[in-house]
Amino acid sequence: MSTEIIRILVPGDDQDTNAISMAFSYAEQIYELKKGEDCEVILFAPGKDSLKFTTLSSALGEKNAKTLHDGGSLALPSGIRMRAETIRTLKWLNKPSIVISVYSDQKMLDQIDSTKNVIGIIAVPYAPDALESWQQTWSPIVHGAATEQPTKKLLNDPLFEQALVSLTASINLSHTVLHPRDKEHTEQTLRILRANDHKEETENIRSWAIKHGWHPKAADELEKLAQRILSMASKPKMSDPALAQRRYDYWRSKI
């Protein structure tokens, strides 16, 4: 069974009832692909109030919206059950889940991406450009696009990417944030790269890290370190120049 998460972006905004209805349709299509799995649909919204007197409640129908608001679940036409979660309540998922995220911003999608047991994500942004970073990171299927979207290469420098591959393999990705030793290793990696005149856009570094298994909060730390170190006016000095050179030579040998 493939563990690859299906990601779909339905362009729209918080006034677009059709986009929300289309998201429900995509959830059922993913369920059809996953036939045989005991899974559910999670309707993920910013807060409980998002379920009442909004375009979401219009798409659901007032009675169904109240059922979800009150903690109940609904059966979609295919038979799969759907219940609601919010930013405050989504902590973990007990079974494989297809998540429909409505009125979405980047933080909401970070929260979903760091939650285990997600097998599909359908995202409807709160504003047209609200999920640009998520789209750049994951190259999701985009509803209405004439052709399949090409996977965007996040880093242009192959040596920089190899350095991050080596870093990723050496730190503990199970932690939400970087532990002191991992943070030290991250700083050393970035200092070696800066000392050898390698730079990348820090937002792209964050996106690369998330795509390669970093928790979004750890990726935030990486981005902040990269902003500080890669913007140094002069090359940083190495505490152990010989070790730094060996690491750099190793990265170079792998590309």
N, C-alpha and C positions, 0 to 999 in steps of 0.2 A: 504494500500500500504506500503510495507516495505521500510524503509529509510536506510537500511544497504548498505554500499558502497561495490561494488564488486571490489576487488583488484587482479590484475594479473601481475606477473613478467615474462617477456620474456627475458631469458638470452641472452646475446650477447654483442656487443660493437659498437663503432661508425663506424666500417667498415662492419657491418653485415646487408646487405640489406634484407636478408630473415627474420631476427628478426623484422624489421620494417614492412614488409609486413604482417607478422603474427599478429602484433599488430592491424593492420587495420581489419583483420579478426575477432579478438576477440572483437573489438568495435562493429562490426555488430552483433555478437552473443549476446552481452549485450543488444543491441537495440531490438533484437528479444524477449528477456526476458522481456523487459520493454514496449512491444507493448501497445499502448493506451496512452502513455505519450508523450507530446510534448517536445522532447528533441533534442539535437544536439551533434555533436562530435567536440571536441577542440583538435587540433594538437598543442601540447605545446613543444616549442623548446627554446634553450638558447637565440637565437637572430634571426633576419630576415635573416641574411646571412646563417644560417643553412638550409634554404629552397632552396638554389641555389648551384649548382655544388658540391653536397655532395651525400652520400649514400641515404639520404632522398629524394633528387630530383630524384635519379635513381629509387627509389621505387615508387615514385609518377608519374614519367614521367615529362619531362621538361615543357610541357605546363601547366599541373596541378600545378606544383611547382611554376611557375610564377604567376598563378592565386591567389594562397594562399599568395605568397610573396607580391602581390600588394593589398591585403586586401579583395580579393573575397572569395567565398565559392564554394565547390564542392558537388555534390551528389554522395554518395557511392552507390554501387549496390543495396542495400536494400532501397534506397531512402532517407535515413537520410542525412542531410547536415553537412559538415565539414568545419570549418574555422580554422585559425591559431592564436595563441597567443604566446607571448614570456615572458621571465622573467620580462621585463620592462612593458609590456602592460597588463598582467593578474592581474586585481584588483578585479573583481567580475564577476559573471555569471548570466545572466538574466533569464535563464531557466535551467531545469535539464540537466546536461551535462556529457558525457562520455569523459574523458580526456586521450589522448594518449600522453605520455611524452617520447620524444626521446632525445638521448644524455644526459640522466638524471644523476644528482648527488643528494645527500641527500637534499641539499638546495632546489632544484626544487621540490622534493616530499614534503618537508615541506610546500612549498608555496601552492601546490595543496591541501594538507590535511587541510590547514587553510582557504580554499576558500569554501564558501557556494554554494549549488546547485550541488555539484558533486555527481553523482550516480554510477560512475564506473571509475576506474583508470587502465590503461595498461601502464606499465613502461618498457622501454628499456634502460639499463644503458649505459653510455659512455665507461665504462670499466667493465670487468667481476665482480669485487668485489665492485663496486661503491655504490651499494644499500644494502649492508649487514645489516646496521642498520635498514633501512626501512623494510627489510624482517623479521628481528628479531621482530620488533614492531608489525607488522600486520599479519604475517604468510599468505601471499597471495597465491593464486593458482600459481604454478610455471609451465610454459610451458615445456613439455618434462619430467616432473618428473613421475616416474613409479607409485607412489601412492600419495594420498593426503597428503600434508605436515601437520604434527601434529602441533597444536597450542603450541608455546613455552611459558613456564611459565617464566615471566620476573623477578620475585622476588622470592627468595627461603624462606625468613623469613616471616611467616604469620603475625606476629605482626607488622613488618615493613610495610607490605602491608596494614594492617588495619589502621595504623597511616596515611598513604597516602590517604586512602579512606576517613577518617574523615577530613583530611586537604582539600581534593578536594571538599567535601561537604560544606566547610565553607568559601571558597574564591570565588571571582567573576571571573568565567571562560570566561566572555565576553571580558575581557581586553587582549590586545596584550601582555602587560608586567605586572608584579606584582606591584600593588599599595602598598604604604608604609605599610598599615595595614596588607595586605595579605603577604607581604614580611616578616614582623615581625612575623606573625603567622607561616610562613614556617620555619623561623630560629628557633623559639621556638620548633617546632615539631622535627626538626633535632637534636637540642641540647638534647632534652629528649631521643631520640633514641641513640645518642652517649653516653650519661651518663649511659645508661643501656646496653652498649656493643652490640648494634644492628648495623650492617653494611650491605651494599649492593654495588654492582658495580654501580658507578654513571651514566654510560652510560645506564644501565638497568633502573635506576630510571627515567631518561629522557624519555626513550621509553615507560615506564609504564604511565607516565604523559600524553604524547601525545595520547596514546591509550584511555585514560580516559577523554579526552576533553580539555586538556590544549593546549593553543596556543603554537606552537613550540618555539617562543621567550620567553614565560613565562617558558616553560620547560627547555630552556637553562639557565635561571636564577636559577631554581631549581637545575640543575646539578652543576652549579658553587658553589652554597651555600653548596650543599652536599659534593663536593670535599673539600671545606675548613673545614667544621664542622666535617665530619666523619673521616678526617685525623688528627684531633687533637691528640697530643701525650698523653694528660691527659684528664680526664673527665671534661666537662665544668660545671661551677657552675650555679645553677638555681636562678633567681631573686625571684621566688616564689616557693620554694620547695614543698609546700603542693599542689599547683595547678598542678605542674608538675607531682606529684605522682598520683593525681586524674585522669589526662589525661592518664597516662600510665596504670593505673588499668582499665580504661574504654576500652582502646584498647585490653588489655589482656582478658577482659570479652567477647569480641566480636569474639574471635577465638575459 
